Amino acid sequence: MEQSSFCSIIQEQTMRALWETDNVIACVPDSLWNKQYCEMPMWKHIYHMLHSLDLWFINPYDESFAEPVIHEKDLNNLDVQSEKKLSRIDIETYCGNVKTKITDYLLSLKDKELLLKPPGCEYSRVTLILAQFRHLHCHMGMIMGFIIDDTGKWPKVLGLKGEFPTGEYDRFF
């Protein structure tokens, strides 16, 4: 792992976090996709987590931000019931789009920009990134807990040193 700049460290840790996000989503059995947790279906917990990454990781006040095509008012709000239901394909597609957006952003980011605020935003770039790591892993922990409680299986994570799996692999420990 390259540790020559803050941005290279952030890139590496973000790629690990996004791999783990993909893996956890893949670990959700179909039988749990619509199951209610805290009065919201599993898919809505996942969408809330991804939507926050999409909106807040780079700049929540970016006037060019476009909601995903699957979005409707309050779909990301865990305090509001939604009529709309998202499929696994909807979520996986959205997750891929968010990963691409964040990866492209991080590849262009320089250390000297981390303490700067994006246009129209009150927070520095590093504050937004760290806040999303906190938010992402709060929700990842809850979703993993739901999976573990219902299946008895623990989704695989990479940790700091784990190799990124290639090809077929066991998604659980």
C-alpha positions, 0 to 999 in steps of 0.5 A, a space after each residue: 500500500 502506497 503511503 506517500 501522500 494523504 490522497 493515496 492513503 484515502 484512495 486505498 482505504 476508500 477502494 477497500 471500503 467500496 469493495 466491502 460495500 459491494 460484498 455486503 450487498 452481495 451477501 444479502 439473501 433475497 429472503 432479506 431484501 424486503 425484510 423490515 429492520 427498524 420499520 424499513 426494508 433492507 434495501 432502503 437501508 442500503 440505498 440510504 447509505 449509498 445515496 449519502 455517499 453519492 451526495 456528501 462524499 464530494 460536495 453536498 452543495 454541488 449545483 450540478 449534482 443529479 439525483 439517480 434515475 431511481 430516486 424519488 422524494 424521501 427514498 433515501 430517508 429512513 424516517 419516511 415509508 416509501 411506496 417505491 421498491 428498489 430491486 437488487 439490480 437497481 441497487 447494484 447499478 447505483 452502487 457501481 455508479 457511485 463507486 465510479 464517481 468517487 474513484 474518479 474524484 479521488 484520482 484527481 484529488 491532490 493533498 493540497 486540496 484536502 483542507 480546501 472547501 468545495 464551492 458553496 460548501 462549509 466543510 473541507 474536502 477531508 471533513 466530507 470524506 471522513 464524515 462519509 467514512 463514519 456514516 458508511 461504516 455505521 450503516 455497514 455495521 448495521 447491515 452486517 448485523 442484520 445479515 449475521 443475525 438472520 443467516 449466522 454468516 459473517 460477510 468478508 471484509 478486507 481489513 488493512 492488509 487483506 488482498 482484494 479477491 479476484 475471480 470466484 471467492 467465498 463472500 463470507 468468512 
